[in-house]
């Protein structure tokens, strides 16, 4: 465990340190805000059960209040607890693209924090392709709100040091898992009763996701 400089004053723990993953997950579960690596960039995470921590995410980033918070899950099992419409077709689609950089927007269950939905009726879900992140999420309850570890409008952080330099004093802990892979943001699609629509093309070609969805619907129609 280290504290990066008097000007940062933030606890940074190497993920290889004893109990580091457990402490990070526990801090999130108890209402803290923790930075951790994902398969794209470092993110800042908070529990869905602590609205005050979710509000801190907006304050820390300077995030506009009309922008919903993404939710990261440790498995597809967690999805059913968060949404109202989770069809067999959607489950098969997630099996094909998760874990990975595909965010799926689905109708949110009643009781989803307003801080996550920004007052809307949907929630964006993703399972990151990063064993460390998945372990933290699982130990923190299976689902966490997580957005990139940077101030809104600035480049995302790719290392624990960069997180400490930009957001350090406002965080409760940084889990240092090395350099994040970086790269293209996740592709975002919304699935509703009228079908699928692409919100953002990203790391997974949107055309591939649409083709897989159409194939699943076709197979069900002919089955």
N, C-alpha and C positions, 0 to 999 in steps of 0.2 A: 504494500500500500504506500502511495506517495502523495504528497501535496505539491502541486505544481506552482511554486513561486508565491510570494506574498501578494502579488497583484492579481493572482487567479483565485487562490484559496479554495480549491476544490479537491476533493479526494478522488484519486484515480487508482483503480485496482486492475492489475493484470488479470486477464481471464484465467490464467494458469495458476493464480494464487489460491491457496486453500480456501474453500467456501466463498470465493468471489462471486460465482454465479448465483449461489443461494442468497448471498447478501443483496445483490442487485435486485433479484426477484422479490425478496422480502421488502426491500425499500419501496419498490413500485406498489406492491400489494398493500402497504401501510399508508400510501398516499404521497409518496415522494415522486420526484421527477428525476429520471436517470437516463443518461446517454449510453447507447450501445451500438455496436456495429451491426449492419445488415448486409444483404447480398448486393446492395447498390452503394449506399453511403451510410454514415453514422446517423442515427436517429435519436430523438428525445422522446421518452415514453412515460405514460402515466396510466394508472388504473381506471377502468371504466366505472368503478365503484366509488370514485372520489372526485366529485365535480370540481372541488377547489383545485385539485391537481391538474385537471383538464383545463381550467381557466388559466392556470400558471403557464401551460404550454403556449397559449395565445399571447400572454404577456411577455414571456421569454423571447419568443420569435418576432413579436410585433405583427402577428398574423391577423389579417382582416377577419372580423367576427362572422362574415358571411361565407367563409371557406370552411367546409366540414373537415374533421380530423379523420385521417385514414385509420383503420384498425388492422393490426397484425394478429394472426391466429397461429397456434401451434399445430393444428390439424384440421381436417375438414369436419371432424366431429363438433368443433366449437361453433361452426357456422350455423347449425340448427338452433343453437341457443340465442342467436343474435338476429335472425331474420324470420319473416312470416311465411315466405314462399321459397322453399328449397326443394326443387323438383329433382327427379332422378336424372333428367338431362343435364341440369346444372351440376349435380354431383359428378357425373361422368366427365363433364368439361373440366372441372377442377382437378380430377384425377389425371387428366392429360397434361395440364399446364402448371400444376402446383407440385412441389414448391417451385416458385419462380416469379418473375417480374410481370405478373398479370393481376391487376386489381379488378374485382368484380363488384359492381354496385347492385345491391338487392334491397327489397323493401325491409325496413328495420322493424324489429319487434317493438311493441309498446313498452315504454320505460327506458328506451335507449337514451342516454344523456343528451340534452339539447346541445351541450358543448361539442358533441361528436357530430350530430346531424345539422348543426346550425339552424335548427328549427324545421328542417325538411323531413321527409318520410323515408329516406333511404340511408344506407350505410355502405361505405366502400371497404372491402375486405381483401387481404392478401396474406399468403403464407410464404415468408421469405425463404430463399434457398441458402440458408446459413445455419448450420447446426447450433452454433452458440446462441444466436438470436432465438431459435426455436426452443432451446432449453430454458432460456430466461422466461420466455412467454409462457411456456407450460408450467413452470414453477410459480409464476405470478398469477395463475388462474386460467390460462388457456387463450386469453385475448387481451390485448392492450391497445390503447391509442398510441400511435407513433408517427411522428412527422420528422422531416429532415432536420438535422442539428445545425441550423444556421438561422440568422435573422432573415425575415422574409425579403426576397429580392436579392440576396447575396448568395455566392456560391456555397453549395453544401460542403460540410466537413468530411474529409476522408481519413482522418486519424484522431486519436484521443487528444493529442496535443492541440490540433486545430480547434476541436470542440472547447477545450479549456481556454484557449485564447479568445474565443468569441463569446461563449456562453457560460464559462466556468463558474463565476461567482453566483449565478442564479440556479445552479443545479445542485442536487443532493449527492450525486455520485456519477462518475464516468467509468464504465467498464471498458477497459482497453483490450480489444481483440485484434490489434494489429491494424494494418492498412486495409480499408474497405475497398472492394473491387472497383467501385465507381461505375461509370458508363451511362447508358441511356436509361431514363426513368421508365417505370412500369407502364405497360399498356393498360388503359382503363376502358372497360365496357360495362354497360348497364343492361341487366336482364329483367324484363317486366312482362306483363301479360301481352303486350303487343310485340314482343320479341326482343332481339338484341340490337343495341346501337353502340357505336364506338364513340367514346368521349375523348380519348387521347390515344394516338398511335405511339408506340414506344418500343421497348426492348423485344417484345414478342410481336411480330408483324400482325397488324390487325386483320389482314386478309386471311392469315392462318387460323386465327381464332374464329372468324366468321365462317370459314370453310368447315372447321371442326363442328361448329354449332349446327350448321345446315346438315352436315352428315349425320349428326345425332338425331335431328328431327326427322330426317328421311328414313333412318333405320327404324325409328319408332312407328312411323306411318306405315311402313311395309311389314312390320313385324306382327 
